[in-house]
């Protein structure tokens, strides 16, 4: 089978990349004859598509089953397909070690789904990802690297021989994921700095991000991310406004369209927006009025006949 070329980089055998949209994170399929793994599993609304992508890859490469799911972090767009994949393939799940207690007890106060107004079917884990250790996925060993900032407990995976970084939401070609800890007052800007410095110290030829296409212009992406971080950290309200817009846009990707009254109700009932309105010094009514209009202003949505409608 022809190996995929990304820019000047020839992707080594044993790696398939399923590029997804913004509702579901990218999936990385790592395989050899004995070891088949999937890094991240998408959002629950797309779970059947995730199963189909894995099933077709197994058939294409003449492999018996999926052995392991590895979650870089436990935001719903990265682990929402876990439960269905386990039901279909009886595979194990590995999660960042810091999330073990939250998943074991399915603690809604520690997991982000209820706080962010999202959904994730319950799952359990069989293994833990410990930063500083190495894990074999497919034919290659991968170093587990702590990547706090976007999420306190997120990890990245680094393949030193082929200089590949699976960066999750710590680095995209045009930035990084929302710095969620800042939204509920736990800090995160300094953690992003440290994570970007860690990435900059690695020899990397290819980055496979959590969202967007894989890329080879690594230093350019780091420079863009640092500039973005400077912009957000110089005025924390910018991160709060950005986070609020991303959360509503994400939900709108799932809804496609929703009555404005129900959009406002969702904003009112979703706990994260209590923190955001306080940070922005807005009343609940002001936030409910501003947020949909902010998506319209940025051409991410339109309001039509009393509905908020997604624009791709």
Residue pairs with C-beta under 8 A, 6 or more apart in sequence:
1 60
3 10
3 11
3 12
3 13
4 10
4 11
4 17
5 11
6 206
6 213
6 214
6 215
6 216
7 215
7 216
7 217
8 216
9 205
9 206
9 216
11 17
11 206
12 140
12 162
12 164
13 139
14 30
14 31
14 32
14 138
14 139
14 140
15 28
15 29
15 30
15 138
15 164
16 28
16 29
16 31
16 57
17 26
17 27
17 28
17 29
17 208
17 214
18 26
18 27
18 28
18 29
18 53
18 57
19 26
19 212
19 213
19 214
20 26
20 27
20 42
20 46
20 211
21 253
22 77
22 211
22 249
22 250
22 253
23 42
23 43
23 45
23 46
23 77
23 250
23 253
23 254
24 42
24 43
24 45
24 46
24 49
24 50
24 77
24 80
24 81
25 40
25 42
25 43
25 75
25 77
25 78
25 168
25 169
25 210
25 211
26 40
26 208
26 209
26 210
26 211
26 212
27 38
27 39
27 40
27 41
27 42
27 50
27 53
27 54
28 38
28 39
28 40
28 166
28 208
29 36
29 37
29 38
29 53
29 54
29 57
30 36
30 37
30 38
30 39
30 137
30 138
30 139
30 140
31 37
31 57
31 61
31 63
31 138
31 139
32 138
32 139
33 63
35 67
35 68
35 136
35 137
35 138
35 139
36 58
36 63
36 65
36 66
36 67
36 68
36 138
37 66
37 67
37 68
37 69
37 70
37 137
37 138
38 54
38 66
38 68
38 69
38 70
38 85
38 91
39 69
39 70
39 71
39 72
39 137
39 157
39 166
40 70
40 71
40 72
40 78
40 79
40 168
40 210
41 47
41 50
41 69
41 71
41 78
41 79
41 80
41 81
41 82
41 85
42 49
42 50
42 77
42 78
42 80
42 81
43 76
43 77
43 80
43 81
43 118
43 254
44 76
44 80
44 81
44 83
44 84
44 119
44 120
44 121
45 80
45 119
45 254
46 80
46 81
47 80
47 81
47 83
47 84
47 85
47 121
48 84
50 81
50 84
50 85
51 81
51 84
51 85
51 88
54 66
54 85
54 88
54 89
55 88
57 63
58 64
58 65
58 66
65 89
65 90
65 91
66 85
66 89
66 91
67 91
67 92
68 91
68 92
68 93
68 94
68 127
68 137
69 82
69 85
69 86
69 91
69 92
69 93
69 94
70 94
70 129
70 135
70 137
70 157
71 78
71 79
71 82
71 93
71 94
71 95
71 96
71 129
72 78
72 96
72 147
72 154
72 155
72 156
72 157
72 166
72 168
72 169
72 210
73 96
73 99
73 150
73 151
73 153
73 154
73 155
73 168
73 169
74 95
74 96
74 99
74 102
74 103
74 111
74 112
74 120
74 151
74 153
75 112
75 116
75 151
75 169
76 112
76 113
76 116
76 118
76 119
76 120
77 210
77 250
78 168
78 210
79 95
79 120
79 123
80 119
80 120
80 121
82 93
82 120
82 121
82 123
83 121
83 122
83 123
84 121
85 91
86 93
86 123
92 125
92 126
92 127
93 123
93 124
93 125
93 126
93 127
94 125
94 126
94 127
94 128
94 129
94 135
95 103
95 125
95 127
95 128
95 129
96 128
96 129
96 153
96 154
96 155
97 128
97 129
97 130
97 131
98 152
98 153
99 110
99 153
100 125
100 128
101 107
101 110
102 110
102 111
103 111
103 123
103 124
103 125
104 124
104 125
106 122
108 114
111 120
112 118
112 151
112 180
113 119
113 120
114 271
115 184
115 270
115 271
115 272
116 180
116 247
116 270
116 272
117 247
117 251
117 266
117 269
117 270
117 272
118 250
118 251
129 135
129 144
129 155
130 144
131 144
131 145
131 146
131 155
132 144
133 143
133 144
134 141
134 142
134 143
134 144
135 141
135 142
135 144
135 157
136 142
137 157
140 159
140 161
140 162
141 159
141 160
142 157
142 158
142 159
142 166
143 157
143 158
143 159
143 160
144 155
144 156
144 157
145 155
145 156
145 157
145 158
145 198
146 154
146 155
146 195
147 154
147 155
147 156
147 167
147 168
147 170
147 195
147 198
148 154
148 188
148 191
148 192
148 194
148 195
149 170
149 176
149 179
149 181
149 188
149 189
149 191
149 192
149 194
149 195
150 168
150 169
150 170
150 176
150 177
150 178
150 179
150 180
150 188
150 192
151 169
151 177
151 180
151 181
152 181
152 186
152 188
152 191
154 168
154 169
154 170
155 168
156 165
156 166
156 167
156 168
156 170
156 199
157 165
157 166
158 164
158 165
158 166
158 202
158 204
159 165
160 203
162 205
162 206
163 202
163 203
163 204
163 205
163 206
164 204
164 205
164 206
164 207
164 208
165 171
165 199
165 202
165 204
165 206
165 207
165 208
165 218
166 208
167 199
167 207
167 208
167 209
167 210
168 177
168 209
168 210
169 176
169 177
169 209
169 210
169 211
170 176
170 177
170 192
170 195
170 196
170 199
171 195
171 196
171 199
171 207
171 209
171 221
171 222
171 225
172 209
172 210
172 211
172 212
172 221
172 225
173 207
173 209
173 212
173 213
173 215
173 217
173 221
173 224
174 212
174 221
174 224
175 224
175 225
175 228
176 192
176 225
176 228
176 229
177 210
177 211
178 239
178 242
178 243
178 246
178 247
179 188
179 189
179 192
179 232
179 239
179 243
180 188
180 243
181 187
181 188
181 191
182 188
182 189
182 236
182 239
182 240
182 243
183 239
183 240
183 243
183 272
183 275
183 276
183 279
184 272
184 275
185 275
189 229
189 232
189 233
192 225
192 229
193 229
196 222
196 225
196 226
196 229
199 218
199 222
200 219
200 222
204 218
205 216
205 218
206 214
206 215
206 216
207 214
207 215
207 216
207 218
207 221
208 214
209 215
215 221
231 238
232 238
232 239
232 242
233 239
236 279
237 279
237 280
240 276
240 279
240 280
241 280
241 294
243 272
243 276
244 273
244 276
244 280
244 287
244 291
244 294
245 291
245 294
245 295
245 298
245 300
247 270
247 272
247 273
248 263
248 267
248 291
248 292
248 295
249 295
249 300
249 301
249 310
251 266
252 258
252 295
252 300
252 301
252 308
252 310
253 310
255 310
256 309
256 310
257 307
257 308
257 309
257 310
258 266
258 307
258 308
259 306
259 307
259 308
260 292
260 303
260 306
260 307
260 308
261 306
263 288
263 292
263 308
264 288
264 292
267 273
267 284
267 287
267 288
267 291
268 284
268 288
273 287
276 287
277 283
277 284
277 286
277 287
280 287
282 290
292 301
292 303
292 308
295 301
295 308
296 302
296 303
299 311
300 310
300 311
301 308
301 309
301 310
301 311
302 308
302 309
302 311
303 309
